[in-house]
Every structure is written in structure tokens, then in C-alpha cells.
Amino acid sequence: MNETRYDWLSDRWVIFAPNRLLRPDNYREHKSYPIASDDSHDTNDQQCPFCPGSEDETPEAMLVLRTNPKTPWSVRVVPNKFPAIQRLSDPVPCRDGLNQVAASTAASTEDALFMRKQARGGHEVIIEAPTHVQSITQLPADHATLIFEAYQQRLLHWRSVHAMRYAVVFKNNGADAGASLVHSHSQLICTDFLPSDVLKTQRRSLEYLQSHGRCYLCDVLEKELQAAQRIVAQTESFVAFCPFASRLPYSVSILPKRHQAAFEECSPKELAEFTRLVQHTLKAIEIEHPWAAYNYVMQTAPLDAHNPAAFHWRLKILPRLIKVAGFEWSSDCYINTVLPEQAAEALGRHICCMPHNAKASLPQTHHA
């Protein structure tokens, strides 16, 4: 049974989901292939539930998008078969005759130290292509844009659901990044609580707005563009750069140049432009580190009350090139082995073949 427990000392909720152990795992069977090559890998994995013909192995799709109306599907969004969060449609379990949420607010000393509740929300899988590819860099740009359109539609759906507070889209690519299936996919989790780190970021962003009269990330972006030391690539509307205090080597953030609180606010034109920049940035990482796993995380404005002038959405790409070890776990202070200036220069060399109208905005690079 899934439940959420509260660690008072660190002010952190932890989700317990034992059913996640039942997920299929391709990576136990074979090592992932490198994905820096332009060659398409469309050989079906015999155990892959995301390939065409295996649709009955996943729950019924809640969203289907197509690049061609004659094809059955190009992108499918389905409920996660092994959800981390209790679905809204599922009955709320009881404990000792009490609803879990009610039990978590009981006033006894024991409950104050050991609070628990049944978190509610959604956990979805975005199956990104019928072909058995590992990376969205192996997909045509118009197809990849559909993936981000699916993100938009599902995030907008969850914004309309009462009592939901937080939603995040994320991608685990490779075993070291937490993926269990090779077939290219991403996930969305929505919760009725706001994680402590998200709440802290929200508060600090609001503090900066109140003291400076501007969005924190708007100011960061302005300084980064002036310095031009950590820019990986840019287009007319978006910038990819390695953050000044990156916690992991080769981390990249992609932001809109104009202030936008929510990713869902992107126009179709902006979405296509953003997708191309994401593809080129991921491709650069895959060329620089062909066997590296990575995560990306879409940080859009929280679903509950927030000041849109304070929040600026971004996509964070986090390559898994080092192991998080004892010091990091003990202190939440990370040791990064690569300066972001060096990472940006290395990745920028691989950025090429951008759309014609964006080339003038790109930093000077040398093609590998």
C-alpha cells in the first residue's frame, strides 16, 4: 500500500510505493546501447510493453497524439501501471477505522512525530514513439514537438483538478538515471502536497521579487547572456546554459528569454523552437558522453496559489556522470568535478545544424 510519511527534522515528505518493485526492467537483461549515433534503433524488445501490438499491456490511453492521421498513434499517455501516488479514482484506504488523511492530523504526540497520510494525485507515462528508440534525439523534430505538446495538455488537465498542488514532468534515460525500460518515455507525477524543496524555491523566488522588483531567473538570464561564459546554445526565444553553481557535471538549464511562469503558456511556435533546442542540447550531451544516463525535469509553476511574476519555468537536464556519495548524502552539499564554463564550451562545440533563423543567435562554436 502506498503512503506518504513526514520527516519532521528535515521538513520533508517521503513517498513509500512498494508496488514500484514490480516494474519490468530491460536493463537487467542487456546493457543499453549508446545513443550518440544518428542511426535509428527500431528493433522491438521482446519484453517491451510500449511497442506497437502491446497496447493491451498498458492501461487505456488518456491522450493520443499523431503526426499523421493515418497512423494509430505517435505519442500515447497512459496511467502508470505501478503508480507512486494513489490515483484520485482509487478508494482511500482506511487505518483503524480512520481515513488516512484524518489520521495524519491527529493531535497525539506520537502522530506529531510519525505523521502519515495517503497522498492523492496522478502518475502517468508518456510513451514517446511507436518505434523502439531510446532518445528523443532519434525522432524527427515534428514528432518530438508532439511529446512536449502532450506535456502541456496533461499539465493543463491537472491544473483544472481541485486540491492538486504540484505537478512535474520528468524523464529517466538509462539505468543509472532510474529508468527500467529502454523504450523512450517520460513520466508525470501530480500530488496534493507541495514538496519542501519546491516550497523553499517558491519562497525564495518571492523574496527576490519583493526585494528587487524582478524575477530572479530573469536577472540570472540577463547576466548569463552578458557574460557569455556558460551559454551552450540559444535561439530567438530560449537559452540553454550550464548554471553557475551546477550540482552535477554538465548540467544544463533551458529557459524562455521572456518571463513565463508556466511551461503550458508556450505558443505552438515557441514549443517547436524549444523542442529543437532540447534535441540539440541532448544530442550534444550524448556525443560528449555516449554512455551517460541522464534525467530531465520540467519545472513549471506550482498548481496552487503562486505569484506568476516570481516563478520562471525551466527544463533542467542532469547527466549522471558521477555517483552521489557519503558527503553529499550527509550534507546535501554536492561536489562537482567539472566547472560549468568548461562544460558549456564542450557541449557548445557539438551544437550544429540549428534552424536557419536561430543560427545568428548561437554562440561561436567549433563543430566536432
C-alpha positions as CSV (number, residue, x, y, z in Angstrom):
1,M,0.0,0.0,0.0
2,N,1.4,3.4,-1.0
3,E,1.5,6.2,1.6
4,T,3.4,9.4,2.4
5,R,5.4,9.9,5.6
6,Y,6.7,13.1,7.1
7,D,10.3,13.6,8.3
8,W,9.9,16.5,10.8
9,L,13.7,17.2,11.2
10,S,14.4,17.7,7.5
11,D,10.9,19.0,6.8
12,R,10.4,16.5,4.0
13,W,7.7,14.2,2.8
14,V,8.7,10.7,1.6
15,I,6.6,8.6,-0.7
16,F,6.5,4.8,0.0
17,A,5.5,2.8,-3.0
18,P,6.4,-0.9,-2.7
19,N,4.4,-1.7,-5.8
20,R,7.2,0.0,-7.9
21,L,9.4,-3.0,-7.3
22,L,7.1,-5.0,-9.7
23,R,8.0,-2.9,-12.7
24,P,9.6,-4.7,-15.7
25,D,13.3,-3.9,-16.1
26,N,15.0,-4.2,-19.5
27,Y,18.4,-3.1,-18.1
28,R,18.7,-6.3,-16.1
29,E,18.7,-8.2,-19.4
30,H,21.1,-6.1,-21.5
31,K,23.3,-3.1,-21.4
32,S,21.8,0.0,-23.1
33,Y,23.2,0.9,-26.5
34,P,25.0,4.3,-26.9
35,I,22.7,6.9,-28.4
36,A,25.1,9.4,-30.0
37,S,24.6,7.8,-33.4
38,D,22.1,9.1,-35.9
39,D,21.0,5.6,-36.8
40,S,17.5,4.7,-35.7
41,H,17.1,1.7,-33.4
42,D,13.7,0.3,-34.1
43,T,14.2,-3.3,-33.2
44,N,11.5,-4.3,-30.8
45,D,12.5,-5.6,-27.4
46,Q,10.6,-8.8,-26.9
47,Q,9.5,-7.8,-23.5
48,C,8.7,-4.1,-24.3
49,P,5.2,-3.1,-23.3
50,F,5.5,0.2,-25.2
51,C,5.9,-1.1,-28.7
52,P,3.0,-1.4,-31.2
53,G,1.0,-4.5,-30.7
54,S,1.5,-4.4,-26.9
55,E,-1.1,-1.7,-26.2
56,D,-3.2,-4.1,-24.2
57,E,-0.2,-4.4,-21.7
58,T,-0.7,-0.8,-20.6
59,P,-3.9,0.8,-19.1
60,E,-6.2,2.6,-21.6
61,A,-4.6,5.8,-23.1
62,M,-5.9,9.1,-21.7
63,L,-4.3,11.0,-24.6
64,V,-3.2,10.0,-28.1
65,L,-1.4,12.4,-30.5
66,R,-0.5,11.7,-34.1
67,T,1.9,13.2,-36.6
68,N,-0.1,11.5,-39.4
69,P,-3.9,10.9,-39.0
70,K,-3.4,7.6,-40.8
71,T,-1.2,6.2,-38.0
72,P,-2.7,4.6,-34.9
73,W,-0.5,6.8,-32.6
74,S,2.7,8.7,-32.4
75,V,2.6,9.7,-28.6
76,R,0.4,7.9,-26.0
77,V,-0.2,8.9,-22.4
78,V,-1.3,6.2,-20.1
79,P,-1.8,5.8,-16.3
80,N,1.3,4.3,-14.7
81,K,0.7,0.6,-14.1
82,F,2.8,0.8,-10.9
83,P,2.0,4.3,-9.6
84,A,4.0,6.1,-6.9
85,I,0.9,8.2,-5.9
86,Q,-2.6,6.9,-5.1
87,R,-4.8,7.7,-8.1
88,L,-7.7,10.0,-7.5
89,S,-10.1,7.3,-8.8
90,D,-8.9,4.7,-6.3
91,P,-10.7,4.3,-3.0
92,V,-9.0,5.9,0.0
93,P,-7.7,3.1,2.3
94,C,-8.6,3.2,6.0
95,R,-6.5,2.5,9.0
96,D,-8.1,1.6,12.3
97,G,-11.4,2.9,11.0
98,L,-9.9,6.3,10.2
99,N,-9.3,7.9,6.9
100,Q,-5.5,8.2,6.4
101,V,-5.6,12.0,5.9
102,A,-7.7,12.4,9.0
103,A,-5.3,10.2,10.9
104,S,-2.3,12.3,9.9
105,T,-3.8,15.4,11.6
106,A,-4.5,13.7,14.9
107,A,-3.2,15.7,17.9
108,S,-1.3,13.0,19.8
109,T,2.5,13.2,20.4
110,E,3.0,10.0,18.5
111,D,1.2,11.3,15.5
112,A,3.1,14.5,15.6
113,L,6.4,12.6,15.3
114,F,5.2,9.9,12.9
115,M,2.7,11.7,10.6
116,R,1.5,9.8,7.6
117,K,-1.2,10.3,5.0
118,Q,-2.5,8.9,1.8
119,A,-1.2,11.3,-0.8
120,R,-3.6,11.6,-3.8
121,G,-2.9,12.6,-7.4
122,G,-1.8,11.0,-10.6
123,H,1.2,9.1,-12.1
124,E,1.3,8.9,-15.9
125,V,3.6,7.6,-18.5
126,I,4.2,9.4,-21.8
127,I,5.2,6.8,-24.4
128,E,7.1,9.0,-26.8
129,A,7.1,6.9,-30.0
130,P,5.9,3.6,-31.5
131,T,9.5,2.9,-32.8
132,H,11.8,1.3,-30.2
133,V,14.1,4.2,-29.7
134,Q,15.9,5.3,-26.5
135,S,16.2,9.0,-27.0
136,I,14.1,11.8,-28.4
137,T,17.2,12.9,-30.4
138,Q,16.4,9.9,-32.7
139,L,13.0,11.3,-33.6
140,P,12.0,13.9,-36.3
141,A,11.5,17.4,-34.8
142,D,7.8,17.5,-35.5
143,H,7.4,14.2,-33.7
144,A,9.4,15.4,-30.7
145,T,7.3,18.5,-30.5
146,L,4.2,16.3,-30.0
147,I,5.9,14.9,-26.8
148,F,6.1,18.4,-25.3
149,E,2.6,19.2,-26.5
150,A,1.4,16.1,-24.6
151,Y,3.2,17.5,-21.5
152,Q,1.3,20.8,-22.0
153,Q,-2.1,19.1,-22.3
154,R,-1.6,16.9,-19.3
155,L,-0.3,19.7,-17.1
156,L,-3.3,21.8,-18.1
157,H,-5.5,18.9,-17.1
158,W,-4.0,18.7,-13.6
159,R,-4.2,22.4,-13.1
160,S,-8.0,22.0,-13.5
161,V,-8.3,19.3,-10.8
162,H,-9.3,20.5,-7.4
163,A,-6.9,20.2,-4.5
164,M,-3.8,19.4,-6.7
165,R,-0.8,21.4,-5.6
166,Y,2.2,20.2,-7.6
167,A,2.9,18.5,-10.9
168,V,6.2,17.6,-12.5
169,V,7.2,16.0,-15.8
170,F,10.4,14.1,-15.8
171,K,12.5,11.7,-17.9
172,N,14.8,9.0,-16.7
173,N,17.0,7.9,-19.5
174,G,19.3,5.0,-18.8
175,A,19.6,2.6,-15.8
176,D,21.8,5.0,-13.8
177,A,19.1,7.6,-14.1
178,G,16.4,5.3,-12.7
179,A,14.9,4.0,-16.0
180,S,13.5,0.5,-16.1
181,L,12.5,0.3,-19.7
182,V,14.7,1.2,-22.7
183,H,11.8,2.4,-25.0
184,S,11.8,6.2,-24.9
185,H,9.3,7.5,-22.4
186,S,8.8,10.1,-19.7
187,Q,6.5,10.5,-16.7
188,L,4.2,12.9,-14.9
189,I,3.5,12.9,-11.2
190,C,0.9,15.1,-9.6
191,T,0.4,15.4,-5.9
192,D,-1.9,17.1,-3.4
193,F,1.1,18.4,-1.4
194,L,4.0,20.7,-2.2
195,P,7.5,19.1,-1.7
196,S,9.6,21.0,0.7
197,D,12.3,21.9,-1.8
198,V,9.7,23.2,-4.2
199,L,8.2,25.3,-1.4
200,K,11.6,26.7,-0.5
201,T,12.3,27.7,-4.1
202,Q,8.9,29.3,-4.3
203,R,9.5,31.3,-1.1
204,R,13.0,32.4,-2.2
205,S,11.8,33.5,-5.6
206,L,9.0,35.5,-4.0
207,E,11.5,37.1,-1.6
208,Y,13.8,38.1,-4.5
209,L,10.8,39.6,-6.4
210,Q,9.8,41.6,-3.3
211,S,13.3,42.9,-2.7
212,H,14.4,43.6,-6.3
213,G,11.1,44.1,-8.2
214,R,12.1,41.5,-10.8
215,C,12.1,37.7,-11.3
216,Y,15.3,36.0,-10.1
217,L,15.8,33.9,-13.2
218,C,15.1,36.9,-15.5
219,D,18.1,38.6,-13.8
220,V,20.2,35.5,-13.9
221,L,19.5,35.1,-17.6
222,E,20.4,38.7,-18.4
223,K,23.8,38.3,-16.6
224,E,24.5,35.0,-18.3
225,L,23.8,36.4,-21.7
226,Q,26.1,39.4,-21.0
227,A,28.9,37.2,-19.7
228,A,28.5,34.5,-22.4
229,Q,30.7,32.1,-20.5
230,R,28.2,29.4,-19.7
231,I,25.9,29.6,-22.8
232,V,25.6,26.2,-24.6
233,A,23.2,27.5,-27.3
234,Q,20.4,29.9,-27.8
235,T,17.5,30.6,-30.2
236,E,15.3,33.6,-30.7
237,S,13.2,32.8,-27.6
238,F,15.2,30.3,-25.5
239,V,18.6,29.9,-23.9
240,A,20.5,26.7,-22.9
241,F,23.3,27.3,-20.3
242,C,25.3,25.5,-17.6
243,P,24.2,27.1,-14.3
244,F,26.9,28.9,-12.3
245,A,26.6,26.6,-9.3
246,S,25.7,23.4,-11.0
247,R,25.5,20.4,-8.6
248,L,26.2,17.8,-11.3
249,P,28.8,17.9,-14.1
250,Y,27.4,19.0,-17.5
251,S,24.0,20.1,-16.0
252,V,22.1,22.3,-18.4
253,S,19.1,24.6,-17.9
254,I,16.9,25.7,-20.8
255,L,14.7,28.8,-20.1
256,P,12.5,31.1,-22.1
257,K,14.1,34.6,-22.6
258,R,10.8,36.4,-21.9
259,H,9.2,35.8,-18.5
260,Q,6.8,32.9,-18.4
261,A,5.6,31.3,-15.2
262,A,4.3,28.1,-16.7
263,F,5.5,25.9,-19.5
264,E,1.9,25.5,-20.6
265,E,1.9,29.1,-21.7
266,C,4.2,28.4,-24.6
267,S,2.7,29.0,-28.0
268,P,2.9,26.3,-30.8
269,K,5.7,28.3,-32.5
270,E,7.6,28.6,-29.2
271,L,7.0,24.9,-28.5
272,A,8.6,23.8,-31.8
273,E,11.5,26.1,-31.3
274,F,12.0,24.9,-27.7
275,T,11.9,21.3,-28.8
276,R,14.6,21.8,-31.4
277,L,16.9,23.4,-28.8
278,V,16.2,20.5,-26.3
279,Q,17.0,17.9,-29.0
280,H,20.3,19.7,-30.0
281,T,21.3,20.0,-26.4
282,L,20.6,16.4,-25.6
283,K,22.4,15.4,-28.7
284,A,25.5,17.3,-27.6
285,I,25.5,15.5,-24.3
286,E,25.1,12.2,-26.0
287,I,28.0,12.9,-28.3
288,E,30.2,14.2,-25.4
289,H,29.3,11.3,-23.1
290,P,27.8,8.5,-25.3
291,W,27.1,6.0,-22.5
292,A,25.9,8.6,-19.9
293,A,22.4,8.2,-18.4
294,Y,20.5,11.5,-17.7
295,N,17.4,12.9,-16.2
296,Y,15.5,15.9,-17.3
297,V,12.9,17.7,-15.2
298,M,10.3,20.2,-16.3
299,Q,9.9,22.8,-13.5
300,T,6.7,24.7,-14.2
301,A,4.8,26.9,-11.8
302,P,3.1,25.0,-8.9
303,L,-0.6,24.3,-9.3
304,D,-1.7,26.0,-6.2
305,A,-1.7,29.8,-5.4
306,H,1.6,31.4,-6.5
307,N,2.8,34.8,-7.8
308,P,3.3,34.4,-11.6
309,A,5.7,37.3,-11.6
310,A,8.1,35.4,-9.2
311,F,8.2,32.0,-11.0
312,H,10.1,31.4,-14.2
313,W,9.8,27.9,-15.7
314,R,12.8,25.9,-16.9
315,L,13.9,22.5,-18.1
316,K,16.8,21.0,-16.1
317,I,19.0,18.4,-17.8
318,L,21.0,16.3,-15.3
319,P,23.6,13.9,-16.8
320,R,24.5,11.1,-14.4
321,L,28.3,11.1,-14.7
322,I,29.3,10.8,-11.0
323,K,27.9,8.9,-8.1
324,V,26.4,10.8,-5.3
325,A,28.3,9.6,-2.2
326,G,28.6,10.0,1.6
327,F,29.4,13.7,1.8
328,E,26.5,14.7,-0.5
329,W,24.1,12.4,1.4
330,S,25.2,13.7,4.8
331,S,25.2,17.4,3.9
332,D,23.1,18.0,0.7
333,C,26.2,19.8,-0.5
334,Y,27.5,18.5,-3.8
335,I,31.0,18.1,-5.2
336,N,31.1,18.9,-8.9
337,T,34.2,17.7,-10.8
338,V,33.6,19.9,-13.9
339,L,33.3,23.7,-14.0
340,P,30.2,24.9,-15.8
341,E,32.3,27.1,-18.1
342,Q,34.2,24.0,-19.3
343,A,31.0,22.0,-19.7
344,A,29.4,24.8,-21.8
345,E,32.4,25.1,-24.0
346,A,32.5,21.3,-24.6
347,L,28.8,21.0,-25.3
348,G,28.7,24.1,-27.5
349,R,31.2,22.5,-29.9
350,H,28.7,19.9,-30.7
351,I,25.7,22.2,-31.4
352,C,25.2,22.4,-35.2
353,C,22.5,22.3,-37.8
354,M,20.2,24.6,-35.9
355,P,17.3,26.2,-37.8
356,H,18.4,28.9,-40.1
357,N,16.7,31.7,-38.2
358,A,18.4,30.7,-35.0
359,K,22.0,30.3,-36.2
360,A,22.7,34.0,-35.8
361,S,21.9,33.8,-32.1
362,L,24.2,30.8,-31.4
363,P,27.5,31.3,-29.6
364,Q,30.7,30.8,-31.6
365,T,31.2,27.1,-31.8
366,H,33.5,24.6,-33.4
367,H,31.8,21.5,-34.9
368,A,33.2,18.2,-33.7
